[in-house]
Amino acid sequence: MTILDVLNAVRKHLITAIATFVVVVAAVCGYTFLQTPQYSATAEVFASYKGATGDGGQYSDVMNRNSATTYINTQLQSYPQLVKTESILQPVIDEMGLNITVDELARQVSASQPSGTFLVDITAKDPNPKQASEIANNVAKSLKEQVSTTLYSSDASESSPINLSIVQTAQVPKAPSAPNTKLNIAVGFVVAVVLGVAIAVMLDLLDHKIRKASDLQSILDAPILGSLTDNEVYAGKAPVVISRPASREAEDIRRLRMNLTYVMPDKGDRSNLIVITSAGISEGKTTTSVNLAAAYAEAGKKVLLIDADLRNPSVAKALSMNGSVGLSQLLTYQVKSTDAIQQYWKENFHILPAGKRAPNPGILFNSKAMKSLLAQVSDLYDTVIIDTAPLKVANDAAVFVKEGATMLFVSGLGHGEKNDVRAAAEELETLNVTVAGAVLNFSEEEKSDDNYYYYYGDGEDGKSRRTRRNTKQSPKKTKKS
């Protein structure tokens, strides 16, 4: 994914990302502030080589001054673990009268040997700062006694070759060493941001629906020519330019019609054919087809709307027309065009329903009858709009594009599947079919400026009303037309 893809994913799932950020930061803060403060105190001991005293010392013949440094370094490496043993800690428990076990005290004590030195740092942690310093000093004292006396000798008459000296006693700490509030919160913020972004990206990758224009355009190389809102007026018995000519929805359809003119070829055979399809079902291609055809008819164009979805006809139903006779009978020479084509709304607006469902639409669309029909209607009409089956069902739309039609791709936001669009795009590319433009269906209504004019539905007298609305003065919402 590119950085832009990540940003788009975060913007798409912004609420989830913010919620994740808040939860993580709150959890880190809660963990930090609910922790019992721990105080750390450190005592420091120094190791030196003293050899053995007395005749016949077991080290006198083995060690010498030149090897003393190596010997001490070797021994010091075991001291960090040595301070956690029973021989060192039990005397501390007895001396201080602590009511804990050796293992419990070992978890409070740690030791380190700074590189390049003969020093051992012994650190103790405890909720009580004074006790932390006392534990550190007593552990240092116990280590000194064990190393300097009995640890290296089983015979009391012989001396240890290592001598430990306490060079720095542990002081009572003034501030807690844990939790590190600033560090925890800083790390929490970083983790919260990373996790929020990661979850947003993961949700975006797992989301198979087309949610916005960028989702569609990242798969399909086509400009967005229009956006139709998710409004119940499109489910009416007539196109919105007829039922609500002064509504915003009608203006959106007119805008689509105008934008479409800029991507359609100016000249050429059948350059006035527009085929409308989608990747999957229920994405609003038929709604777009009937409304776009009505918009062309409203503009004075002679329009023919063909329902070429012979598998699932829907144009006649959308317009409350009788669709029992139509394209399927016309292509099989059962009826004439004058019997199949119907007039709707205006003299310049004609509909060719699908007719009876055909068992072999692909054969009919590749027939000479279909080619002849397209040639005739492209000469008789200014605009011919063809509503076809979704590409997931059949590639009928590609057949019409090969006959010179311009393809308009409809995608229903929240309905269309990315995989369906991807499969359709790959098939169209294989067939060398170009998508002239796309329409987004079921989009959210955009917020308007503070001061604007807006067209509402027809009044009771049948005349369109234009009402001035100022949102600063009138905060109440106006009911959608």
C-alpha positions in Angstrom: 0.0 0.0 0.0 1.1 3.5 -0.7 1.1 6.3 1.9 -2.0 7.7 0.1 -3.7 4.4 0.5 -2.9 4.4 4.2 -4.2 8.0 4.6 -7.4 7.1 2.7 -7.9 4.0 5.0 -7.5 6.2 8.1 -9.9 8.8 6.8 -12.4 6.1 5.9 -12.2 4.5 9.3 -11.4 7.7 11.2 -13.9 7.0 14.1 -12.4 3.5 14.6 -8.8 4.9 14.5 -9.7 7.6 17.0 -11.5 5.2 19.3 -8.5 2.9 19.2 -6.2 5.8 20.0 -8.3 6.9 23.0 -8.6 3.4 24.4 -4.9 2.7 24.1 -3.9 6.0 25.7 -6.5 5.6 28.4 -5.2 2.0 29.1 -1.6 3.2 29.3 -2.5 6.1 31.5 -4.6 3.9 33.8 -1.9 1.3 34.0 0.7 4.0 34.8 -1.2 5.9 37.4 -2.6 2.9 39.2 0.9 1.3 39.6 2.5 1.4 43.1 5.5 3.8 42.9 8.8 1.9 43.2 12.0 3.5 44.5 15.4 2.4 43.5 18.6 2.6 45.5 22.1 1.5 44.3 25.2 0.5 46.3 28.5 0.0 44.6 31.3 -2.4 45.5 34.9 -2.6 44.1 36.7 -5.9 43.5 40.5 -6.3 43.9 42.9 -9.2 43.9 44.8 -9.9 47.1 46.0 -13.4 46.6 46.5 -15.8 49.5 48.3 -15.3 52.8 50.2 -17.9 54.7 52.4 -20.7 53.5 51.1 -23.2 50.9 48.2 -21.0 49.8 46.4 -22.7 47.0 46.5 -19.6 44.8 50.1 -18.5 45.3 51.5 -20.9 42.8 48.7 -20.5 40.3 48.0 -16.8 40.1 50.3 -13.9 39.7 50.0 -10.2 39.3 49.9 -10.4 35.5 46.9 -12.7 35.5 45.0 -11.0 38.3 43.0 -8.7 36.0 41.8 -11.5 33.9 40.9 -13.5 36.9 38.9 -10.7 38.5 37.0 -10.0 35.3 36.1 -13.6 35.0 34.8 -13.7 38.6 32.9 -10.5 38.3 30.7 -11.9 35.5 29.1 -14.3 37.9 28.3 -11.7 40.6 25.1 -10.3 39.1 23.6 -13.7 39.4 25.3 -14.4 42.7 23.5 -11.6 44.5 20.2 -13.4 43.9 21.3 -16.6 45.6 20.2 -17.8 49.1 23.8 -17.5 50.5 23.7 -13.8 49.8 20.1 -12.9 50.5 19.2 -15.1 53.5 21.6 -13.1 55.7 19.9 -9.9 54.5 16.5 -11.3 55.4 17.7 -12.3 58.9 19.5 -9.0 59.5 16.6 -6.8 58.5 13.9 -9.1 59.8 12.0 -9.1 56.5 8.9 -11.2 56.3 9.6 -12.5 52.7 11.2 -15.4 51.0 14.5 -15.5 49.2 12.7 -15.7 45.8 10.6 -12.6 46.7 13.7 -10.6 47.7 15.5 -11.8 44.6 12.9 -10.1 42.5 13.6 -6.8 44.2 17.3 -7.0 43.8 19.5 -6.8 40.6 23.2 -6.3 40.0 25.3 -5.2 37.0 29.0 -5.0 36.2 29.9 -1.9 34.2 32.0 -2.8 31.3 35.7 -2.1 31.7 35.6 -1.7 35.5 36.1 -3.8 38.6 32.8 -2.4 40.0 29.5 -4.1 40.8 26.3 -2.0 41.1 23.7 -3.5 43.4 20.2 -2.1 43.0 17.2 -2.7 45.2 13.6 -1.7 44.5 10.9 -1.2 47.1 7.7 0.9 47.6 9.5 2.3 50.7 12.5 4.5 49.6 14.3 4.0 53.0 13.9 0.3 52.8 15.1 0.2 49.3 18.4 1.8 50.3 18.7 -0.5 53.4 18.2 -3.6 51.2 20.8 -2.4 48.7 23.4 -1.7 51.4 22.8 -5.0 53.2 23.0 -7.0 50.0 26.3 -5.3 49.2 27.5 -6.0 52.7 26.5 -9.7 52.5 28.2 -10.1 49.1 31.3 -8.5 50.5 31.4 -10.9 53.4 30.7 -14.0 51.3 33.3 -13.2 48.6 36.0 -11.8 50.8 35.8 -14.7 53.4 34.2 -18.1 52.8 33.1 -18.2 49.2 36.5 -19.1 47.7 37.8 -21.2 50.6 36.6 -24.3 52.3 39.4 -23.9 54.9 39.0 -21.0 57.3 42.8 -20.8 57.5 43.1 -19.8 53.9 42.2 -16.3 52.6 40.0 -15.5 49.6 41.9 -14.2 46.5 39.1 -11.6 45.9 38.5 -8.6 48.1 35.3 -6.6 47.8 35.0 -3.1 49.2 31.9 -1.0 49.5 32.9 2.2 47.8 29.4 3.8 47.5 26.5 3.2 49.9 22.9 3.5 48.7 21.2 6.7 49.5 17.5 7.1 50.2 15.9 8.0 46.8 13.9 11.2 46.7 11.8 10.3 43.6 10.3 7.0 42.4 12.1 5.2 39.6 8.9 3.5 38.4 6.6 4.0 36.8 8.2 6.4 34.3 5.1 8.5 33.7 6.5 10.6 30.8 8.1 7.7 29.0 5.0 5.5 29.4 2.6 8.2 28.1 5.0 9.0 25.2 5.2 5.3 24.2 1.5 5.0 24.7 0.8 7.8 22.3 3.1 6.2 19.7 1.6 2.8 20.1 -1.9 4.3 20.0 -1.2 6.0 16.7 0.4 3.0 15.1 -2.3 0.7 16.4 -5.1 3.0 15.2 -3.5 3.3 11.8 -2.9 -0.5 11.6 -6.5 -1.3 12.6 -7.8 1.3 10.0 -5.7 -0.3 7.3 -6.7 -3.8 8.3 -10.4 -2.9 8.3 -9.9 -1.3 4.9 -8.3 -4.5 3.6 -11.0 -6.6 5.1 -13.8 -4.3 3.7 -14.8 -5.8 0.4 -17.4 -3.1 -0.3 -17.0 0.0 -2.5 -17.5 2.8 0.0 -16.2 5.9 -1.8 -15.0 7.2 -5.1 -11.3 6.3 -4.3 -12.3 2.7 -3.8 -13.7 2.5 -7.3 -11.0 4.5 -9.0 -8.2 2.5 -7.4 -9.6 -0.5 -9.4 -11.4 1.0 -12.4 -9.6 3.6 -14.5 -12.6 5.9 -15.2 -13.6 9.4 -14.2 -16.5 9.9 -11.9 -19.2 11.7 -13.9 -21.9 11.9 -11.3 -23.1 11.0 -7.9 -26.6 10.1 -6.9 -27.7 10.3 -3.3 -29.3 7.5 -1.3 -32.8 9.0 -1.5 -36.2 7.3 -1.7 -37.4 9.6 -4.5 -35.5 7.4 -6.9 -37.8 4.5 -6.0 -40.8 6.4 -7.2 -43.0 5.4 -10.2 -41.4 8.1 -12.4 -38.0 9.5 -13.0 -37.1 12.4 -10.7 -37.0 15.0 -13.5 -40.7 14.2 -13.9 -41.8 13.6 -10.3 -39.5 16.2 -8.7 -38.2 18.4 -11.5 -37.0 21.1 -9.0 -35.3 18.8 -6.6 -31.6 18.4 -5.9 -31.9 14.8 -7.2 -33.2 16.1 -10.5 -30.2 18.5 -10.7 -27.8 15.6 -10.0 -29.3 13.7 -13.0 -29.0 16.8 -15.2 -25.4 17.2 -14.1 -24.6 13.6 -15.0 -26.2 14.1 -18.5 -24.1 17.2 -19.0 -20.9 15.6 -17.9 -21.5 12.6 -20.1 -21.6 14.8 -23.1 -17.9 15.6 -22.5 -16.7 12.0 -22.7 -18.9 10.8 -25.6 -17.4 11.0 -29.1 -18.6 13.9 -31.2 -18.7 12.0 -34.4 -18.7 8.4 -35.7 -21.1 5.6 -36.3 -23.4 5.0 -33.3 -21.6 7.6 -31.2 -25.0 8.4 -29.6 -25.3 4.9 -28.0 -24.8 4.8 -24.2 -24.6 1.4 -22.6 -25.1 1.3 -18.8 -24.0 -1.5 -16.6 -22.5 -2.4 -13.2 -20.2 -5.0 -11.7 -22.9 -6.6 -9.5 -26.6 -6.7 -8.9 -28.6 -4.1 -7.0 -26.2 -1.3 -7.6 -28.8 1.0 -9.3 -28.0 0.7 -13.0 -31.6 0.6 -14.0 -32.5 3.6 -11.8 -29.6 5.5 -13.5 -30.7 4.4 -16.9 -34.4 5.5 -16.7 -33.5 8.8 -15.0 -30.7 9.7 -17.4 -33.0 8.9 -20.4 -35.7 11.2 -18.9 -33.1 13.9 -18.5 -32.1 13.7 -22.2 -35.8 13.8 -23.2 -36.3 16.8 -20.9 -33.5 18.6 -22.8 -35.4 18.1 -26.0 -33.4 15.1 -27.3 -35.2 12.3 -29.1 -34.4 9.4 -26.8 -34.8 5.6 -26.9 -34.3 3.6 -23.7 -33.7 -0.1 -24.4 -34.0 -2.7 -21.6 -31.3 -5.2 -22.8 -31.2 -7.1 -19.5 -33.1 -10.0 -20.9 -32.2 -12.2 -17.8 -33.8 -9.8 -15.3 -35.9 -7.1 -17.0 -36.6 -4.1 -14.8 -37.1 -1.0 -16.9 -40.8 -1.5 -17.5 -41.4 -2.2 -13.8 -39.5 1.0 -12.9 -41.7 3.0 -15.2 -44.9 1.2 -14.4 -45.3 0.1 -18.0 -46.4 -3.1 -19.7 -43.2 -4.9 -20.6 -44.6 -8.2 -21.9 -43.6 -7.3 -25.5 -40.2 -5.9 -26.3 -36.6 -6.5 -27.4 -36.6 -10.3 -27.2 -39.6 -10.6 -29.5 -38.3 -7.9 -31.8 -34.9 -9.7 -32.2 -36.7 -13.0 -33.0 -38.9 -11.3 -35.6 -42.1 -12.0 -33.7 -43.2 -8.3 -33.6 -42.3 -5.1 -35.4 -40.6 -2.2 -33.8 -43.8 -0.2 -33.9 -45.4 -2.9 -31.7 -42.4 -3.2 -29.3 -41.4 0.5 -28.8 -43.7 2.6 -26.5 -43.9 6.3 -25.9 -43.4 7.6 -22.4 -44.1 11.0 -20.9 -43.2 13.0 -24.1 -43.3 12.4 -27.8 -39.5 12.4 -27.9 -39.1 9.8 -25.2 -39.5 6.1 -26.3 -39.0 2.9 -24.3 -38.2 -0.6 -25.7 -38.9 -3.0 -22.8 -37.1 -6.3 -22.6 -40.1 -8.4 -23.3 -40.1 -12.0 -22.4 -37.1 -13.4 -20.7 -34.8 -15.1 -23.2 -32.8 -18.3 -22.5 -30.0 -17.2 -24.8 -29.5 -13.4 -24.6 -25.8 -13.7 -25.7 -26.8 -15.2 -29.0 -29.5 -12.6 -29.6 -27.1 -9.7 -28.9 -24.5 -11.0 -31.3 -27.1 -11.6 -34.0 -27.5 -9.7 -37.2 -30.9 -8.6 -36.0 -29.3 -6.8 -33.0 -26.7 -5.1 -35.2 -29.4 -4.0 -37.6 -31.5 -2.7 -34.8 -28.6 -0.6 -33.4 -27.9 0.8 -36.8 -31.5 1.8 -37.3 -32.1 3.4 -33.8 -28.8 5.2 -33.8 -30.0 7.0 -37.0 -33.5 7.7 -35.8 -32.7 8.9 -32.3 -30.4 11.6 -30.8 -29.6 9.4 -27.9 -30.0 5.7 -27.3 -29.5 4.4 -23.8 -29.1 0.6 -23.3 -29.6 -0.9 -19.8 -27.7 -4.2 -19.7 -27.0 -7.1 -17.3 -24.3 -6.6 -14.6 -20.9 -7.7 -15.7 -20.8 -10.3 -13.0 -23.8 -12.0 -14.7 -22.7 -11.5 -18.4 -20.5 -9.4 -20.6 -23.4 -8.2 -22.7 -22.3 -4.6 -22.2 -18.9 -5.3 -23.9 -20.8 -6.5 -27.0 -22.6 -3.1 -27.3 -19.3 -1.2 -26.8 -17.8 -3.2 -29.6 -20.8 -1.9 -31.7 -19.8 1.7 -30.9 -21.6 2.4 -27.7 -20.1 4.5 -24.8 -20.0 2.6 -21.5 -21.2 4.2 -18.3 -20.3 2.1 -15.2 -22.6 2.3 -12.2 -21.3 1.5 -8.7 -23.5 1.4 -5.6 -21.7 2.7 -2.5 -22.0 0.1 0.2 -23.5 -2.4 -2.2 -20.8 -3.0 -4.8 -18.1 -5.5 -4.2 -14.4 -4.7 -4.8 -13.8 -8.2 -6.1 -16.7 -7.9 -8.6 -15.3 -4.5 -9.8 -11.8 -6.0 -10.0 -13.0 -9.0 -12.0 -15.1 -6.7 -14.3 -12.1 -4.3 -14.9 -9.8 -7.2 -15.7 -12.3 -8.7 -18.2 -12.9 -5.3 -19.9 -9.2 -4.8 -20.2 -8.8 -8.2 -21.8 -11.5 -7.4 -24.3 -10.0 -3.9 -24.9 -13.2 -2.2 -23.7 -12.9 1.3 -22.3 -15.1 2.6 -19.6 -16.0 6.3 -20.5 -17.2 7.2 -17.0 -18.6 6.0 -13.7 -21.6 6.9 -11.5 -21.7 6.6 -7.8 -25.1 5.5 -6.4 -26.3 5.6 -2.8 -23.9 8.4 -1.9 -24.4 10.6 1.2 -25.8 14.0 0.7 -23.1 16.6 0.9 -23.5 19.5 3.3 -24.2 22.8 1.6 -22.8 26.3 2.2 -24.1 28.4 5.0 -26.0 30.7 2.6 -27.5 29.2 -0.6 -30.5 28.9 -2.8 -32.1 25.5 -3.0 -34.9 24.1 -5.1 -37.6 22.1 -3.3 -40.4 20.0 -4.6 -43.5 21.2 -6.5 -46.0 23.1 -4.6 -49.7 22.2 -4.2 -50.5 24.2 -7.3 -48.1 22.1 -9.4 -45.6 24.9 -9.8 -42.0 24.6 -8.7 -41.0 26.7 -5.7 -37.5 28.2 -5.1 -36.9 29.0 -1.5 -34.0 30.9 0.0 -32.5 29.2 3.0 -29.9 30.7 5.3 -28.6 28.1 7.8 -27.2 30.7 10.1 -30.6 32.2 10.6 -32.7 29.0 10.4 -31.0 26.0 11.9 -34.0 23.7 11.5 -33.6 21.0 9.0 -35.8 21.1 5.9 -37.5 17.8 5.0 -36.1 16.2 1.8 -38.2 16.4 -1.2 
